[in-house]
């Protein structure tokens, strides 16, 4: 597979795990989402795909935003 397809697959997997976290409240899925976003970001940078770079960076940032919201809401 080329770098763009690999990055896209990591992004899709991360989004699916993020949705599982929101829906079912699983704690381990959120860290795996961050790892998948980071892996997708690496492949997006290597493939020089700006859209996937932004998408994977947003996925990684959403993990920290979600964790901050959970910490403040208890």
C-alpha positions, 0 to 999 in steps of 0.5 A, spaced: 500 500 500 502 507 498 503 512 504 496 515 502 492 509 503 495 507 509 494 514 512 487 514 510 486 507 513 489 509 520 485 515 520 478 511 519 480 506 524 482 512 529 475 515 527 471 509 529 475 508 535 473 515 537 466 514 536 466 507 540 469 511 546 463 517 545 458 511 544 460 506 549 465 510 554 471 505 553 477 508 556 482 504 552 480 506 546 481 513 546 489 512 547 489 507 541 485 513 537 491 517 539 496 512 537 492 511 530 492 518 529 500 519 530 501 513 525 496 516 520 500 523 521 507 520 520 504 516 513 501 523 511 507 527 512 511 522 508 506 522 503 506 529 503 498 529 503 496 536 506 489 534 507 490 527 511 496 531 515 490 536 517 485 530 519 490 526 523 492 532 527 485 534 528 484 527 530 490 527 535 488 534 538 480 531 539 483 526 544 486 531 548 480 536 548 475 530 549 480 528 555 480 535 558 472 535 557 471 529 561 476 531 567 472 537 568 465 534 568 467 529 572 
